[in-house]
Amino acid sequence: MNTVIVPVDFSETSLNAARYAAHLLIGHYGVEMILYHAYEKETDAEKCIADLEGLKNDLFEKCPVKMTVYTELAKDFVEELEKFARHRKADLVIMGITGKSAIAQVFMGSNTLKMAETKACPVLIVPEMATYHEVKNVMLASDFKNVNSSTPSVPIKSFLETFKPSLHIVNVDENHYVAISADYEKEREAFQEMFKEFSPEFYFLRLFDIEEGLQLFAEERNIDLIILIQKVNTLRHKMFKTNIAKKLSYQATIPILIVQE
């Protein structure tokens, strides 16, 4: 991992995400953290740069990580952020999200989820109430369908190699019984081979509500971060993306890493 972009609009939600990002990157001296701000009026440029530099200095006092700032004029925030992430070949974008009100969701929520839907790079969503904890336990949620072709192993491995957490791979399905089916066993073996260097542990939960199952598991196992694979094309995948990723992003109290299929 080399480049992490942290968009900041100076709301408390975005500042919390910036604080989380700075703590997360302590000790990772080869990683550049870019504080990014998009402004709508040219007359705001000078003040935005000064404010961003001030934030950088404040963060650096507690978190001595490699930080730079970047501001630009932008009419479409997500479009320009996506373009910037691609140009800088970013490994990760870290953004805040708020679920307090419908209006807050429209502004901070929709932009964050829109960015997560792009294929520029993975997006780490930091809920507004989340506080930094060392990433010791990571949960990868999967539907266990076509694992080899649908799992973006490269960005997931990059994250795991950087932070070295324990990996818990979880599936929630109302049809699980004492033993998993042959199809699930086949996909489990594919995951085992894919992430063998991380010694993954597997869990198959028999619950109807996927979101509830993932949240309960996160609480019981002291999960510090959830990885969701955002799938496309089929109706079922669209439903998974909309219902699970969106609900968890708004309601979770721990960060969620969204990785595109």
C-alpha positions as CSV (number, residue, x, y, z in Angstrom):
1,M,0.0,0.0,0.0
2,N,1.4,3.4,-1.1
3,T,-1.3,6.0,-1.4
4,V,-4.3,6.7,0.8
5,I,-6.7,9.6,0.0
6,V,-8.8,11.2,2.7
7,P,-11.5,13.6,1.5
8,V,-12.3,16.4,3.9
9,D,-15.1,18.9,3.8
10,F,-14.4,20.0,7.4
11,S,-17.6,18.5,8.8
12,E,-17.2,16.6,12.0
13,T,-17.9,13.4,10.1
14,S,-15.0,13.9,7.7
15,L,-12.7,15.1,10.4
16,N,-13.4,12.0,12.4
17,A,-12.5,9.9,9.3
18,A,-9.3,11.9,8.9
19,R,-8.4,11.2,12.6
20,Y,-9.1,7.5,12.1
21,A,-7.0,7.4,8.9
22,A,-4.0,9.1,10.6
23,H,-4.1,6.7,13.5
24,L,-4.5,3.7,11.2
25,L,-1.3,4.7,9.2
26,I,1.0,5.3,12.2
27,G,4.1,3.2,11.7
28,H,3.5,2.7,7.9
29,Y,6.2,5.1,6.8
30,G,6.0,4.1,3.1
31,V,2.3,5.2,2.8
32,E,1.4,8.7,1.8
33,M,-1.8,10.1,3.2
34,I,-3.4,12.8,1.0
35,L,-5.9,15.2,2.6
36,Y,-8.2,16.1,-0.3
37,H,-10.6,19.0,-0.5
38,A,-12.8,20.1,-3.4
39,Y,-14.1,23.6,-3.5
40,E,-16.8,25.2,-5.8
41,K,-15.6,28.8,-6.0
42,E,-12.2,30.0,-7.1
43,T,-12.2,32.6,-4.4
44,D,-12.2,29.8,-1.8
45,A,-8.9,28.3,-3.0
46,E,-6.5,30.2,-0.7
47,K,-8.6,29.6,2.5
48,C,-9.1,25.9,1.7
49,I,-5.4,25.3,1.3
50,A,-4.7,27.1,4.6
51,D,-7.4,25.2,6.5
52,L,-6.2,21.9,5.1
53,E,-2.6,22.7,6.0
54,G,-3.8,23.5,9.5
55,L,-5.6,20.2,9.7
56,K,-2.5,18.4,8.5
57,N,-0.4,20.0,11.2
58,D,-2.9,19.2,13.9
59,L,-3.1,15.5,12.9
60,F,0.7,15.2,12.6
61,E,1.2,16.3,16.3
62,K,-0.5,13.1,17.4
63,C,0.0,10.9,14.4
64,P,3.5,11.4,12.7
65,V,2.6,9.9,9.3
66,K,3.6,11.1,5.8
67,M,0.9,13.6,4.9
68,T,0.3,16.0,2.0
69,V,-2.7,18.2,1.0
70,Y,-4.4,18.6,-2.3
71,T,-7.3,21.0,-3.2
72,E,-9.1,21.6,-6.5
73,L,-12.0,23.3,-8.1
74,A,-14.8,20.8,-8.6
75,K,-18.4,21.0,-9.8
76,D,-18.9,17.2,-9.3
77,F,-17.2,16.1,-6.1
78,V,-17.4,12.3,-6.7
79,E,-16.3,12.6,-10.4
80,E,-13.3,14.7,-9.5
81,L,-12.4,12.5,-6.5
82,E,-12.6,9.4,-8.7
83,K,-10.4,11.0,-11.3
84,F,-7.9,12.1,-8.7
85,A,-7.8,8.6,-7.2
86,R,-7.1,7.0,-10.6
87,H,-4.4,9.6,-11.5
88,R,-2.6,9.0,-8.2
89,K,-3.1,5.2,-8.4
90,A,-4.6,5.3,-4.9
91,D,-4.7,2.1,-3.0
92,L,-7.5,3.3,-0.7
93,V,-9.9,6.1,-0.1
94,I,-11.0,6.7,3.5
95,M,-14.3,8.6,3.9
96,G,-16.8,9.3,6.7
97,I,-20.5,8.6,6.6
98,T,-23.3,9.9,8.8
99,G,-26.7,8.3,9.6
100,K,-28.1,10.9,11.9
101,S,-30.7,12.4,9.6
102,A,-32.0,12.1,6.1
103,I,-30.4,15.4,5.1
104,A,-27.0,14.3,6.4
105,Q,-27.3,11.1,4.5
106,V,-28.0,13.0,1.3
107,F,-24.8,14.9,1.5
108,M,-22.1,12.9,3.4
109,G,-23.9,9.6,2.9
110,S,-24.6,9.6,-0.8
111,N,-21.2,10.9,-1.8
112,T,-19.5,8.3,0.2
113,L,-21.6,5.5,-1.2
114,K,-21.3,6.8,-4.7
115,M,-17.5,6.8,-4.4
116,A,-17.7,3.2,-3.1
117,E,-19.6,2.2,-6.2
118,T,-16.8,3.4,-8.5
119,K,-14.0,1.1,-9.4
120,A,-11.3,3.6,-8.8
121,C,-10.1,1.8,-5.6
122,P,-11.4,0.3,-2.4
123,V,-13.2,2.7,-0.1
124,L,-13.0,2.5,3.7
125,I,-16.1,3.9,5.2
126,V,-15.8,5.3,8.7
127,P,-19.1,5.7,10.6
128,E,-19.5,9.0,12.4
129,M,-19.4,7.4,15.9
130,A,-16.4,5.1,15.1
131,T,-13.2,5.6,17.1
132,Y,-9.9,4.1,16.1
133,H,-8.9,0.7,17.5
134,E,-6.0,-1.3,16.2
135,V,-7.1,-3.5,13.4
136,K,-6.6,-6.9,14.9
137,N,-9.7,-8.8,13.7
138,V,-11.2,-8.4,10.2
139,M,-14.4,-10.0,8.9
140,L,-14.8,-10.8,5.2
141,A,-18.5,-11.3,4.5
142,S,-19.2,-13.4,1.4
143,D,-22.2,-15.1,-0.2
144,F,-19.8,-18.0,-1.2
145,K,-20.8,-17.8,-4.9
146,N,-18.1,-18.3,-7.5
147,V,-15.4,-17.3,-5.1
148,N,-12.5,-17.5,-7.5
149,S,-14.1,-15.2,-10.1
150,S,-15.9,-12.8,-7.8
151,T,-13.4,-12.2,-5.0
152,P,-11.0,-9.2,-5.6
153,S,-8.1,-10.9,-3.8
154,V,-5.4,-8.4,-4.8
155,P,-6.7,-5.3,-3.0
156,I,-7.9,-7.5,-0.1
157,K,-4.5,-9.1,0.3
158,S,-2.9,-5.7,0.1
159,F,-4.9,-4.5,3.0
160,L,-4.3,-7.7,5.0
161,E,-0.5,-7.6,4.3
162,T,-0.3,-4.0,5.4
163,F,-2.2,-4.3,8.7
164,K,-1.7,-8.0,9.4
165,P,-5.1,-8.8,11.2
166,S,-6.6,-12.1,11.9
167,L,-9.0,-13.0,9.0
168,H,-12.6,-14.3,9.7
169,I,-14.6,-15.3,6.6
170,V,-18.3,-15.3,7.3
171,N,-21.4,-16.4,5.5
172,V,-25.0,-15.9,6.7
173,D,-27.7,-18.1,5.2
174,E,-31.0,-19.3,6.6
175,N,-30.5,-22.7,5.0
176,H,-27.3,-23.7,6.9
177,Y,-27.7,-26.8,9.0
178,V,-25.2,-28.9,11.1
179,A,-22.9,-29.4,8.1
180,I,-22.5,-27.1,5.1
181,S,-23.4,-28.3,1.6
182,A,-21.0,-29.6,-0.9
183,D,-21.2,-26.4,-2.9
184,Y,-20.3,-24.3,0.2
185,E,-17.4,-26.7,1.0
186,K,-16.0,-26.3,-2.5
187,E,-16.1,-22.5,-2.2
188,R,-14.6,-22.7,1.3
189,E,-11.7,-24.6,-0.1
190,A,-11.3,-21.9,-2.8
191,F,-11.1,-19.2,-0.1
192,Q,-8.7,-21.3,1.9
193,E,-6.3,-21.5,-1.0
194,M,-6.7,-17.9,-1.9
195,F,-5.9,-16.6,1.5
196,K,-3.8,-19.4,2.9
197,E,-1.0,-17.1,4.0
198,F,-3.4,-15.4,6.4
199,S,-4.7,-18.7,8.0
200,P,-8.4,-17.7,7.6
201,E,-11.1,-19.0,10.0
202,F,-14.6,-19.8,8.6
203,Y,-18.0,-19.3,10.0
204,F,-21.4,-20.3,8.6
205,L,-24.3,-18.7,10.5
206,R,-27.8,-20.0,10.1
207,L,-29.8,-16.8,10.3
208,F,-32.5,-15.2,8.0
209,D,-31.3,-11.6,8.4
210,I,-27.8,-11.2,6.8
211,E,-27.3,-7.7,8.2
212,E,-28.2,-8.7,11.7
213,G,-26.0,-11.8,11.5
214,L,-23.0,-9.9,10.4
215,Q,-23.5,-7.3,13.2
216,L,-23.9,-9.9,15.9
217,F,-20.8,-11.7,14.7
218,A,-18.8,-8.4,14.7
219,E,-19.9,-7.7,18.3
220,E,-19.3,-11.2,19.6
221,R,-15.8,-11.6,18.0
222,N,-14.5,-8.1,18.6
223,I,-14.3,-7.4,14.9
224,D,-12.4,-4.1,14.1
225,L,-13.3,-3.9,10.4
226,I,-15.7,-5.5,8.0
227,I,-14.8,-6.2,4.3
228,L,-17.7,-6.3,1.9
229,I,-17.4,-7.2,-1.8
230,Q,-19.6,-5.1,-3.9
231,K,-21.0,-7.1,-6.8
232,V,-22.6,-6.0,-10.0
233,N,-24.7,-7.1,-13.0
234,T,-27.2,-9.6,-11.6
235,L,-30.4,-8.6,-9.8
236,R,-29.4,-10.7,-6.8
237,H,-26.0,-9.0,-6.6
238,K,-27.7,-5.6,-6.9
239,M,-30.0,-6.4,-4.0
240,F,-27.0,-7.6,-1.9
241,K,-25.2,-4.4,-2.7
242,T,-28.1,-2.1,-2.0
243,N,-29.5,-3.7,1.2
244,I,-26.4,-5.0,3.0
245,A,-23.7,-2.5,2.1
246,K,-25.9,0.5,2.5
247,K,-27.6,-0.5,5.7
248,L,-24.3,-1.6,7.3
249,S,-22.6,1.6,6.2
250,Y,-25.2,3.8,7.9
251,Q,-25.8,1.6,11.0
252,A,-22.4,0.0,11.8
253,T,-20.2,1.4,14.5
254,I,-17.0,0.0,13.0
255,P,-15.4,0.8,9.6
256,I,-16.4,-1.0,6.5
257,L,-14.1,-1.6,3.6
258,I,-16.0,-1.8,0.3
259,V,-14.1,-3.6,-2.5
260,Q,-15.5,-3.9,-6.0
261,E,-15.8,-7.4,-7.6
